[in-house]
Amino acid sequence: MKWTHQFRIDAPVEAIYEHGFAPDKWFTFFGAYRGLESVDPNWPEEGASIMVRYAVLGPWTVQMKQTVVEHERGHHIRMYEEALSGLWIDHPEFEFDPQDGATDVTLTVNPTSKALLGRILIFLIFWPFTLITPRAMKRFKAMVENSKPS
């Protein structure tokens, strides 16, 4: 179920790292974000993990762990994401293309599951992500663009 979303952030790629990937900001742009559980001190470097709490339905939340599996700073970052003991797995990847003070960003997601039933459910319910993700990336973009340089 690979899906790609492209957008432009009117800020240099370093601002994306400083204001978008900062542990206290990461994933806050998704409406279902419920809090930061833990983060490795070297986030978002290769091998580092972050754990966030994410709402799934009504009052129920789950922990979602993201581990950076590949990172070329300023160019791309690929993660392994898992929740519900592997019922949900994703491989989000951000590609960055700097453009005269702005950055073109391509986000690719590819959700799957360790369980056959999970893969079937993801196939059946994947369409909301094509609505949720662009909205979240608009908030991500605004968060980076509206942050003051430090």
GROMACS elastic network, one bead per residue, 0.5 to 0.9 nm:
[ bonds ]
;  ai    aj funct       b0    kb
    1   109     6  0.80377   500
    1   110     6  0.55305   500
    1   111     6  0.62926   500
    1   112     6  0.75603   500
    1   122     6  0.83288   500
    1   123     6  0.69855   500
    1   126     6  0.77740   500
    2   108     6  0.69819   500
    2   109     6  0.56911   500
    2   111     6  0.71110   500
    3   107     6  0.83203   500
    3   108     6  0.56644   500
    3   109     6  0.54431   500
    3   110     6  0.63910   500
    3   111     6  0.89693   500
    3   130     6  0.79699   500
    4   106     6  0.68274   500
    4   107     6  0.56179   500
    4   109     6  0.64699   500
    4   110     6  0.88531   500
    5   105     6  0.82749   500
    5   106     6  0.57679   500
    5   107     6  0.52307   500
    5   108     6  0.64701   500
    5   109     6  0.86680   500
    5   130     6  0.86588   500
    5   133     6  0.80625   500
    5   134     6  0.69845   500
    5   137     6  0.87280   500
    6   104     6  0.73397   500
    6   105     6  0.56803   500
    6   107     6  0.63035   500
    6   108     6  0.86984   500
    6   134     6  0.87687   500
    7   103     6  0.85866   500
    7   104     6  0.59712   500
    7   105     6  0.53853   500
    7   106     6  0.65811   500
    7   107     6  0.85027   500
    7   134     6  0.87869   500
    7   137     6  0.79521   500
    7   138     6  0.83956   500
    7   141     6  0.84114   500
    8    11     6  0.87215   500
    8   102     6  0.70323   500
    8   103     6  0.57011   500
    8   105     6  0.58254   500
    8   106     6  0.86679   500
    8   141     6  0.77102   500
    9    12     6  0.78221   500
    9    13     6  0.84898   500
    9    16     6  0.83194   500
    9   102     6  0.57452   500
    9   103     6  0.52434   500
    9   104     6  0.63680   500
    9   105     6  0.72744   500
    9   140     6  0.88938   500
    9   141     6  0.55044   500
    9   142     6  0.80793   500
    9   144     6  0.76003   500
    9   145     6  0.68526   500
   10   101     6  0.68808   500
   10   103     6  0.64200   500
   10   104     6  0.86158   500
   10   141     6  0.80038   500
   10   144     6  0.84634   500
   10   145     6  0.61751   500
   11    14     6  0.81175   500
   11    15     6  0.62111   500
   11    16     6  0.74359   500
   11    98     6  0.89425   500
   11   101     6  0.55868   500
   11   103     6  0.62442   500
   11   141     6  0.89667   500
   11   144     6  0.72904   500
   11   145     6  0.60229   500
   12    15     6  0.55133   500
   12    16     6  0.70231   500
   12    98     6  0.66856   500
   12    99     6  0.80324   500
   12   100     6  0.79757   500
   12   102     6  0.50540   500
   12   103     6  0.57774   500
   13    16     6  0.50987   500
   13    17     6  0.67297   500
   13    18     6  0.88550   500
   13    74     6  0.59950   500
   13    75     6  0.85398   500
   13    96     6  0.70942   500
   13    97     6  0.81317   500
   13    98     6  0.64508   500
   13   101     6  0.81778   500
   13   102     6  0.73760   500
   13   103     6  0.58543   500
   13   104     6  0.89133   500
   14    17     6  0.51449   500
   14    18     6  0.61780   500
   14    19     6  0.85636   500
   14    73     6  0.89971   500
   14    74     6  0.70680   500
   15    19     6  0.57558   500
   15    20     6  0.74055   500
   15   144     6  0.64408   500
   15   145     6  0.80909   500
   15   147     6  0.83924   500
   15   149     6  0.76448   500
   16    19     6  0.54525   500
   16    21     6  0.65485   500
   16    22     6  0.87314   500
   16   103     6  0.87352   500
   16   140     6  0.89024   500
   16   141     6  0.84829   500
   16   144     6  0.58963   500
   16   145     6  0.85976   500
   17    20     6  0.55265   500
   17    22     6  0.65936   500
   17    44     6  0.84360   500
   17    73     6  0.89372   500
   17    74     6  0.83999   500
   17   144     6  0.88418   500
   18    21     6  0.62851   500
   18    22     6  0.57539   500
   18   144     6  0.82474   500
   18   149     6  0.86870   500
   18   150     6  0.87240   500
   19    22     6  0.56082   500
   19    25     6  0.68942   500
   19    26     6  0.84755   500
   19   143     6  0.70867   500
   19   144     6  0.53333   500
   19   145     6  0.87009   500
   19   147     6  0.66864   500
   19   148     6  0.88779   500
   19   149     6  0.88410   500
   20    23     6  0.84353   500
   20    25     6  0.60585   500
   20    26     6  0.59763   500
   20    27     6  0.84415   500
   20   140     6  0.65773   500
   20   141     6  0.82131   500
   20   143     6  0.69504   500
   20   144     6  0.57961   500
   21    24     6  0.83178   500
   21    25     6  0.65601   500
   21    26     6  0.51167   500
   21    27     6  0.83395   500
   21    43     6  0.81451   500
   21    44     6  0.69412   500
   22    25     6  0.52766   500
   22    26     6  0.57460   500
   22    43     6  0.79762   500
   22    44     6  0.81697   500
   23    26     6  0.51918   500
   23    27     6  0.85690   500
   23    36     6  0.78376   500
   23    38     6  0.89966   500
   23    39     6  0.69435   500
   23    43     6  0.72466   500
   23    44     6  0.84056   500
   23    50     6  0.77353   500
   24    27     6  0.86403   500
   24    28     6  0.79849   500
   24    35     6  0.89414   500
   24    36     6  0.72463   500
   25    28     6  0.55151   500
   25    29     6  0.78038   500
   25   143     6  0.86135   500
   26    29     6  0.74487   500
   26    36     6  0.85760   500
   26    50     6  0.89748   500
   26    52     6  0.88433   500
   26   140     6  0.88823   500
   27    30     6  0.57116   500
   27    31     6  0.88123   500
   27    32     6  0.89977   500
   27    33     6  0.64149   500
   27    35     6  0.88101   500
   27    36     6  0.88102   500
   27    52     6  0.77800   500
   27   136     6  0.87525   500
   27   140     6  0.84396   500
   28    31     6  0.72388   500
   28    32     6  0.83261   500
   28    33     6  0.56000   500
   28    34     6  0.80032   500
   28    35     6  0.78892   500
   28   136     6  0.88725   500
   28   139     6  0.88668   500
   28   140     6  0.83229   500
   29    32     6  0.86719   500
   29    33     6  0.75074   500
   29   135     6  0.86293   500
   29   136     6  0.52995   500
   29   137     6  0.72712   500
   29   138     6  0.83564   500
   29   139     6  0.53707   500
   29   140     6  0.55007   500
   29   143     6  0.79608   500
   30    33     6  0.55317   500
   30    54     6  0.88462   500
   30   132     6  0.79206   500
   30   133     6  0.78892   500
   30   135     6  0.81738   500
   30   136     6  0.51162   500
   30   137     6  0.82963   500
   30   139     6  0.79564   500
   30   140     6  0.85147   500
   31    34     6  0.84079   500
   31    54     6  0.89222   500
   31    55     6  0.86244   500
   31   132     6  0.85696   500
   31   136     6  0.74104   500
   32    53     6  0.85625   500
   32    54     6  0.54503   500
   32    56     6  0.73212   500
   32    61     6  0.88027   500
   33    36     6  0.85257   500
   33    52     6  0.74333   500
   33    53     6  0.62851   500
   33    55     6  0.64290   500
   34    52     6  0.73771   500
   34    53     6  0.51200   500
   34    54     6  0.53094   500
   34    55     6  0.64991   500
   34    61     6  0.77985   500
   35    51     6  0.89138   500
   35    52     6  0.57073   500
   35    53     6  0.51373   500
   35    54     6  0.73502   500
   36    39     6  0.77599   500
   36    50     6  0.79616   500
   36    51     6  0.63425   500
   36    53     6  0.62368   500
   37    50     6  0.77401   500
   37    51     6  0.52502   500
   37    52     6  0.51446   500
   37    53     6  0.64927   500
   37    63     6  0.78381   500
   38    49     6  0.82342   500
   38    50     6  0.57846   500
   38    51     6  0.51122   500
   38    52     6  0.70742   500
   39    42     6  0.83571   500
   39    43     6  0.68388   500
   39    48     6  0.78459   500
   39    49     6  0.59478   500
   39    51     6  0.62017   500
   39    52     6  0.86424   500
   40    43     6  0.55487   500
   40    44     6  0.83155   500
   40    48     6  0.56095   500
   40    49     6  0.56038   500
   40    50     6  0.63278   500
   41    44     6  0.86700   500
   41    48     6  0.78036   500
   41    49     6  0.89530   500
   42    45     6  0.57152   500
   42    46     6  0.85067   500
   42    47     6  0.87094   500
   42    48     6  0.61301   500
   42    49     6  0.86169   500
   43    46     6  0.79478   500
   43    47     6  0.84148   500
   43    48     6  0.52010   500
   43    49     6  0.65609   500
   43    50     6  0.72199   500
   43    67     6  0.89840   500
   43    68     6  0.82106   500
   44    47     6  0.82026   500
   44    48     6  0.59650   500
   44    49     6  0.74674   500
   44    50     6  0.83355   500
   44    67     6  0.84039   500
   44    68     6  0.65578   500
   44    71     6  0.82847   500
   44    77     6  0.84587   500
   45    48     6  0.55945   500
   45    49     6  0.86843   500
   45    68     6  0.65820   500
   45    69     6  0.87198   500
   45    70     6  0.83669   500
   45    71     6  0.66116   500
   45    72     6  0.89247   500
   45    73     6  0.83371   500
   45    77     6  0.87568   500
   46    49     6  0.87113   500
   46    67     6  0.78594   500
   46    69     6  0.55543   500
   46    70     6  0.56077   500
   46    71     6  0.55226   500
   46    72     6  0.86261   500
   46    77     6  0.83955   500
   46    78     6  0.88458   500
   46    79     6  0.88526   500
   47    67     6  0.62292   500
   47    68     6  0.52672   500
   47    69     6  0.58214   500
   47    70     6  0.79065   500
   48    66     6  0.83863   500
   48    67     6  0.56473   500
   48    68     6  0.56595   500
   48    69     6  0.81840   500
   49    65     6  0.67818   500
   49    66     6  0.54693   500
   49    68     6  0.64261   500
   50    64     6  0.83236   500
   50    65     6  0.57841   500
   50    66     6  0.54036   500
   50    67     6  0.65785   500
   50    68     6  0.88576   500
   51    63     6  0.65059   500
   51    64     6  0.55676   500
   51    66     6  0.63400   500
   51    67     6  0.87607   500
   52    62     6  0.83329   500
   52    63     6  0.56987   500
   52    64     6  0.53992   500
   52    65     6  0.65423   500
   52    66     6  0.83418   500
   53    61     6  0.63849   500
   53    62     6  0.56058   500
   53    64     6  0.61545   500
   53    65     6  0.88362   500
   54    60     6  0.86085   500
   54    61     6  0.53196   500
   54    62     6  0.54046   500
   54    63     6  0.62338   500
   54    64     6  0.67754   500
   55    58     6  0.72311   500
   55    59     6  0.70814   500
   55    60     6  0.59009   500
   55    62     6  0.63814   500
   55    63     6  0.88804   500
   56    59     6  0.79387   500
   56    60     6  0.58969   500
   56    61     6  0.54632   500
   56    62     6  0.69046   500
   57    60     6  0.54298   500
   57    61     6  0.72280   500
   58    61     6  0.82293   500
   62    83     6  0.68711   500
   62    84     6  0.68998   500
   63    82     6  0.85767   500
   63    83     6  0.60772   500
   63    84     6  0.74587   500
   64    81     6  0.68665   500
   64    82     6  0.56897   500
   64    84     6  0.77156   500
   64    88     6  0.89217   500
   65    80     6  0.80709   500
   65    81     6  0.55975   500
   65    82     6  0.54413   500
   65    83     6  0.65289   500
   66    79     6  0.61526   500
   66    80     6  0.55603   500
   66    82     6  0.66264   500
   67    78     6  0.85304   500
   67    79     6  0.53078   500
   67    80     6  0.52060   500
   67    81     6  0.64643   500
   67    82     6  0.88400   500
   68    71     6  0.69687   500
   68    77     6  0.70410   500
   68    78     6  0.59087   500
   68    80     6  0.64208   500
   68    81     6  0.88045   500
   69    77     6  0.78593   500
   69    78     6  0.58049   500
   69    79     6  0.52456   500
   69    80     6  0.64997   500
   70    76     6  0.78730   500
   70    77     6  0.57587   500
   70    78     6  0.50970   500
   70    79     6  0.69119   500
   71    74     6  0.86744   500
   71    75     6  0.79193   500
   71    76     6  0.58316   500
   71    78     6  0.63588   500
   71    79     6  0.86804   500
   72    75     6  0.54857   500
   72    76     6  0.53651   500
   72    77     6  0.63791   500
   73    76     6  0.64317   500
   73    77     6  0.73229   500
   74    77     6  0.84380   500
   74    95     6  0.84427   500
   74    96     6  0.63096   500
   74    97     6  0.80850   500
   74    98     6  0.81798   500
   75    94     6  0.82166   500
   75    95     6  0.58000   500
   75    97     6  0.66822   500
   75    98     6  0.84558   500
   76    93     6  0.70982   500
   76    94     6  0.53916   500
   76    96     6  0.58158   500
   76    97     6  0.89112   500
   77    92     6  0.83774   500
   77    93     6  0.56711   500
   77    94     6  0.53024   500
   77    95     6  0.67463   500
   77    96     6  0.86885   500
   78    91     6  0.67634   500
   78    92     6  0.58933   500
   78    94     6  0.64225   500
   78    95     6  0.86097   500
   79    90     6  0.80140   500
   79    91     6  0.54529   500
   79    92     6  0.55093   500
   79    93     6  0.62892   500
   79    94     6  0.88870   500
   80    89     6  0.73532   500
   80    90     6  0.61017   500
   80    92     6  0.69643   500
   81    86     6  0.89618   500
   81    88     6  0.79382   500
   81    89     6  0.54576   500
   81    91     6  0.60598   500
   81    92     6  0.74474   500
   81   111     6  0.89465   500
   82    85     6  0.70137   500
   82    86     6  0.55967   500
   82    87     6  0.77503   500
   82    88     6  0.56392   500
   82    90     6  0.65874   500
   82    91     6  0.89571   500
   82   113     6  0.88618   500
   83    86     6  0.56656   500
   83    87     6  0.65055   500
   83    88     6  0.51676   500
   83    89     6  0.66325   500
   84    87     6  0.52419   500
   84    88     6  0.62303   500
   84    89     6  0.88655   500
   85    88     6  0.75428   500
   85    89     6  0.89638   500
   85   114     6  0.85434   500
   86    89     6  0.57533   500
   86   112     6  0.87880   500
   86   113     6  0.59052   500
   86   114     6  0.54000   500
   86   115     6  0.76077   500
   86   118     6  0.88476   500
   87   112     6  0.79764   500
   87   114     6  0.58180   500
   87   115     6  0.61416   500
   87   117     6  0.86699   500
   87   118     6  0.55968   500
   87   119     6  0.81731   500
   88   111     6  0.70779   500
   88   112     6  0.62592   500
   88   113     6  0.50447   500
   88   114     6  0.75701   500
   88   115     6  0.88807   500
   88   118     6  0.71729   500
   88   119     6  0.84884   500
   88   122     6  0.82023   500
   89   110     6  0.83147   500
   89   111     6  0.55580   500
   89   112     6  0.51657   500
   89   113     6  0.52810   500
   89   114     6  0.74947   500
   90   109     6  0.65089   500
   90   110     6  0.54638   500
   90   112     6  0.60894   500
   90   113     6  0.81261   500
   91   108     6  0.79503   500
   91   109     6  0.57935   500
   91   110     6  0.55684   500
   91   111     6  0.66976   500
   91   112     6  0.87575   500
   92   107     6  0.69135   500
   92   108     6  0.56613   500
   92   110     6  0.67307   500
   92   111     6  0.83763   500
   93   106     6  0.79365   500
   93   107     6  0.56099   500
   93   108     6  0.51888   500
   93   109     6  0.65252   500
   93   110     6  0.89891   500
   94   105     6  0.66699   500
   94   106     6  0.56653   500
   94   108     6  0.66333   500
   95   104     6  0.81103   500
   95   105     6  0.56160   500
   95   106     6  0.50501   500
   95   107     6  0.65131   500
   95   108     6  0.83786   500
   96   103     6  0.63213   500
   96   104     6  0.58582   500
   96   106     6  0.67345   500
   97   102     6  0.85580   500
   97   103     6  0.54796   500
   97   105     6  0.64322   500
   97   106     6  0.85115   500
   98   101     6  0.69499   500
   98   102     6  0.59471   500
   98   104     6  0.62398   500
   98   105     6  0.86461   500
   99   103     6  0.54201   500
   99   104     6  0.69305   500
  100   103     6  0.79299   500
  107   137     6  0.89784   500
  111   119     6  0.83542   500
  111   122     6  0.72702   500
  111   123     6  0.89367   500
  111   126     6  0.84942   500
  112   115     6  0.86404   500
  112   118     6  0.73633   500
  112   119     6  0.54546   500
  112   120     6  0.89320   500
  112   122     6  0.67504   500
  112   123     6  0.84808   500
  113   116     6  0.70219   500
  113   117     6  0.81749   500
  113   118     6  0.52219   500
  113   119     6  0.50995   500
  113   120     6  0.87690   500
  113   122     6  0.78204   500
  114   117     6  0.88200   500
  114   118     6  0.70897   500
  114   119     6  0.75748   500
  115   119     6  0.63827   500
  115   120     6  0.87663   500
  116   119     6  0.51216   500
  116   120     6  0.63467   500
  116   121     6  0.86812   500
  117   120     6  0.50715   500
  117   121     6  0.61538   500
  117   122     6  0.85970   500
  118   121     6  0.50207   500
  118   122     6  0.60605   500
  118   123     6  0.85108   500
  119   122     6  0.50995   500
  119   123     6  0.61606   500
  119   124     6  0.86734   500
  120   123     6  0.50847   500
  120   124     6  0.62903   500
  120   125     6  0.87416   500
  121   124     6  0.50268   500
  121   125     6  0.60496   500
  121   126     6  0.81168   500
  122   125     6  0.52126   500
  122   126     6  0.53590   500
  123   126     6  0.54876   500
  123   127     6  0.82967   500
  124   127     6  0.76558   500
  125   128     6  0.66368   500
  125   129     6  0.82800   500
  126   129     6  0.56645   500
  126   130     6  0.73863   500
  127   130     6  0.54019   500
  127   131     6  0.72176   500
  128   131     6  0.52159   500
  128   132     6  0.60330   500
  128   133     6  0.84177   500
  129   133     6  0.55048   500
  129   134     6  0.82967   500
  130   133     6  0.58946   500
  130   134     6  0.68851   500
  131   134     6  0.60127   500
  131   135     6  0.67387   500
  131   136     6  0.89541   500
  132   135     6  0.53882   500
  132   136     6  0.61785   500
  132   137     6  0.87044   500
  133   137     6  0.60594   500
  133   138     6  0.85957   500
  134   137     6  0.50031   500
  134   138     6  0.62194   500
  134   139     6  0.87585   500
  135   138     6  0.50959   500
  135   139     6  0.65114   500
  135   140     6  0.87047   500
  136   139     6  0.51026   500
  136   140     6  0.61539   500
  136   141     6  0.85945   500
  137   141     6  0.59547   500
  137   142     6  0.84575   500
  138   141     6  0.50536   500
  138   142     6  0.61785   500
  138   143     6  0.85333   500
  139   142     6  0.50379   500
  139   143     6  0.59775   500
  139   144     6  0.86334   500
  140   143     6  0.50756   500
  140   144     6  0.63450   500
  140   145     6  0.86196   500
  141   144     6  0.53383   500
  141   145     6  0.60676   500
  141   146     6  0.84594   500
  142   145     6  0.50384   500
  142   146     6  0.57394   500
  142   147     6  0.82982   500
  143   146     6  0.54285   500
  143   147     6  0.61714   500
  144   147     6  0.54214   500
  144   148     6  0.86476   500
  145   148     6  0.82486   500
  147   150     6  0.88822   500
